[in-house]
Amino acid sequence: MIRVVFYLCLFLAFFIVQTSTLRGFSIFSQAFDLILVIVLSLSLKFSHIGTAAAVFLMGCVMDSVSGGPFGLYVSVYVWIFILVRSLKSLVHMENIVFLVCMSAVAVVVENAFLVFVLVMGGRVDVVYFTDLEIMAKQVAWGLVFVPLLLLVVDEFERIILVAAKKITQQHFDRG
C-alpha cells in the first residue's frame, strides 16, 4: 500500500511539474515527458496486472489533458511497459547502460508514436527539420535525466519504505 501511495504522489508531483512549471522555463520547454520515468520505474520493478492498469490510467490522465490525439499516451505508455518487461528478462535491470538505452528508447518511441499518429491522422503532411530537432533535444534530455531520475526515485522509494517499516515496527512494539 505504501508503494501505491508513493507512486501516486510521484505521478501527481511529476504531472504538476511537467504541466505547469517546466513549460514556463525556456530551457525546459522541450524537455521529455516526465511520466516516462514513472512508467520505466514501474516496468522495471513490478510485473503484475495492477502495474499495467496503473500505466494505462496514467496514460488516460495524460491523454485527457494533453490536447493531442486521444489514446496517444495510453498507447505509448503501454508499449513502453511491454517493451521494458520483455527486455528486462534479457538484461540485469540495475545495469546503467541498460537504463540509459531504455531511457533513449522510451523517448524515441514516444516521439515516433506521436509523429506516426499525426501523419496517419492527417494532422500533418510532412515532418520538418525543427520537429526532428525537438525530438533530438528530447532524446538528449532523456539520456541524461531519465537514468538519473530513475536512480533518485529508486533511492527515495527505498527511504520511504524503510521509514514506513520503522514506524510500523515502533507501533507494534508499543502495542
MITOR-53451 format. One record per residue (C-alpha): residue number from 0; x, y, z. Coordinates in steps of 0.1 Angstrom, whole numbers, plus 5000, padded with zeros to 4 digits. Example, Ala and Ser with C-alpha at 12.3 -4.5 7.8 and 13.67 -1.06 7.14 Angstrom:
<recs>
(rec 0 (5123 4955 5078))
(rec 1 (5137 4989 5071))
</recs>
This chain:
<recs>
(rec 0 (5000 5000 5000))
(rec 1 (5029 5023 5008))
(rec 2 (5043 5018 4972))
(rec 3 (5009 5026 4957))
(rec 4 (5007 5059 4977))
(rec 5 (5043 5066 4968))
(rec 6 (5038 5062 4931))
(rec 7 (5005 5081 4931))
(rec 8 (5022 5111 4949))
(rec 9 (5051 5108 4925))
(rec 10 (5028 5108 4895))
(rec 11 (5010 5139 4908))
(rec 12 (5042 5157 4915))
(rec 13 (5057 5149 4881))
(rec 14 (5023 5158 4864))
(rec 15 (5022 5192 4881))
(rec 16 (5059 5200 4874))
(rec 17 (5055 5189 4838))
(rec 18 (5023 5207 4830))
(rec 19 (5027 5239 4849))
(rec 20 (5063 5245 4860))
(rec 21 (5087 5232 4833))
(rec 22 (5070 5248 4804))
(rec 23 (5075 5282 4820))
(rec 24 (5113 5280 4815))
(rec 25 (5126 5283 4780))
(rec 26 (5154 5258 4787))
(rec 27 (5129 5231 4798))
(rec 28 (5102 5239 4771))
(rec 29 (5114 5210 4750))
(rec 30 (5121 5185 4778))
(rec 31 (5109 5149 4776))
(rec 32 (5078 5136 4792))
(rec 33 (5085 5132 4830))
(rec 34 (5058 5105 4833))
(rec 35 (5081 5082 4813))
(rec 36 (5103 5080 4844))
(rec 37 (5074 5065 4864))
(rec 38 (5064 5042 4836))
(rec 39 (5100 5029 4833))
(rec 40 (5103 5026 4871))
(rec 41 (5071 5006 4874))
(rec 42 (5080 4985 4844))
(rec 43 (5114 4976 4858))
(rec 44 (5102 4967 4893))
(rec 45 (5067 4952 4890))
(rec 46 (5052 4927 4867))
(rec 47 (5016 4921 4880))
(rec 48 (4985 4932 4862))
(rec 49 (4980 4961 4886))
(rec 50 (5011 4977 4873))
(rec 51 (4998 4975 4837))
(rec 52 (4965 4991 4849))
(rec 53 (4984 5019 4866))
(rec 54 (5003 5026 4834))
(rec 55 (4971 5026 4815))
(rec 56 (4954 5050 4839))
(rec 57 (4984 5074 4838))
(rec 58 (4981 5073 4800))
(rec 59 (4944 5082 4803))
(rec 60 (4951 5111 4826))
(rec 61 (4978 5124 4802))
(rec 62 (4956 5119 4772))
(rec 63 (4928 5139 4789))
(rec 64 (4950 5170 4795))
(rec 65 (4974 5169 4765))
(rec 66 (4951 5182 4738))
(rec 67 (4967 5156 4714))
(rec 68 (4950 5126 4698))
(rec 69 (4933 5106 4725))
(rec 70 (4949 5073 4731))
(rec 71 (4984 5085 4723))
(rec 72 (4998 5084 4758))
(rec 73 (4979 5052 4767))
(rec 74 (4994 5035 4737))
(rec 75 (5029 5049 4742))
(rec 76 (5030 5040 4779))
(rec 77 (5016 5005 4774))
(rec 78 (5040 4997 4746))
(rec 79 (5069 5010 4766))
(rec 80 (5057 4989 4795))
(rec 81 (5056 4958 4773))
(rec 82 (5090 4966 4757))
(rec 83 (5107 4970 4791))
(rec 84 (5091 4939 4805))
(rec 85 (5103 4919 4775))
(rec 86 (5139 4933 4776))
(rec 87 (5141 4931 4814))
(rec 88 (5143 4893 4812))
(rec 89 (5174 4896 4790))
(rec 90 (5194 4923 4808))
(rec 91 (5201 4930 4845))
(rec 92 (5179 4960 4854))
(rec 93 (5205 4978 4875))
(rec 94 (5229 4979 4846))
(rec 95 (5234 5016 4839))
(rec 96 (5239 5010 4802))
(rec 97 (5205 4993 4801))
(rec 98 (5189 5023 4819))
(rec 99 (5205 5048 4795))
(rec 100 (5194 5027 4765))
(rec 101 (5159 5022 4778))
(rec 102 (5157 5059 4785))
(rec 103 (5166 5068 4750))
(rec 104 (5143 5041 4735))
(rec 105 (5114 5053 4756))
(rec 106 (5118 5089 4745))
(rec 107 (5122 5078 4708))
(rec 108 (5092 5055 4710))
(rec 109 (5070 5083 4724))
(rec 110 (5081 5108 4697))
(rec 111 (5079 5083 4669))
(rec 112 (5044 5073 4680))
(rec 113 (5034 5110 4681))
(rec 114 (5047 5116 4646))
(rec 115 (5031 5084 4633))
(rec 116 (4997 5093 4648))
(rec 117 (4998 5128 4635))
(rec 118 (5009 5118 4600))
(rec 119 (4984 5089 4597))
(rec 120 (4956 5110 4612))
(rec 121 (4962 5137 4585))
(rec 122 (4970 5164 4610))
(rec 123 (5004 5170 4594))
(rec 124 (5016 5162 4559))
(rec 125 (5054 5165 4565))
(rec 126 (5078 5162 4594))
(rec 127 (5100 5193 4594))
(rec 128 (5136 5196 4604))
(rec 129 (5126 5216 4635))
(rec 130 (5104 5187 4646))
(rec 131 (5134 5164 4643))
(rec 132 (5155 5189 4662))
(rec 133 (5130 5189 4690))
(rec 134 (5129 5151 4691))
(rec 135 (5168 5151 4692))
(rec 136 (5167 5175 4721))
(rec 137 (5142 5154 4740))
(rec 138 (5163 5123 4734))
(rec 139 (5194 5141 4747))
(rec 140 (5174 5153 4778))
(rec 141 (5162 5118 4783))
(rec 142 (5197 5102 4780))
(rec 143 (5209 5125 4808))
(rec 144 (5180 5129 4831))
(rec 145 (5158 5097 4829))
(rec 146 (5185 5074 4843))
(rec 147 (5193 5100 4870))
(rec 148 (5157 5104 4879))
(rec 149 (5152 5066 4879))
(rec 150 (5180 5063 4905))
(rec 151 (5166 5092 4925))
(rec 152 (5131 5077 4925))
(rec 153 (5145 5043 4935))
(rec 154 (5165 5057 4964))
(rec 155 (5136 5079 4976))
(rec 156 (5113 5049 4974))
(rec 157 (5138 5029 4995))
(rec 158 (5139 5056 5021))
(rec 159 (5101 5058 5023))
(rec 160 (5098 5020 5027))
(rec 161 (5125 5019 5054))
(rec 162 (5108 5048 5073))
(rec 163 (5074 5031 5069))
(rec 164 (5088 4998 5082))
(rec 165 (5103 5016 5113))
(rec 166 (5070 5034 5120))
(rec 167 (5051 5001 5117))
(rec 168 (5077 4983 5139))
(rec 169 (5075 5010 5166))
(rec 170 (5037 5008 5165))
(rec 171 (5037 4971 5171))
(rec 172 (5064 4973 5198))
(rec 173 (5043 4997 5218))
(rec 174 (5011 4978 5213))
</recs>
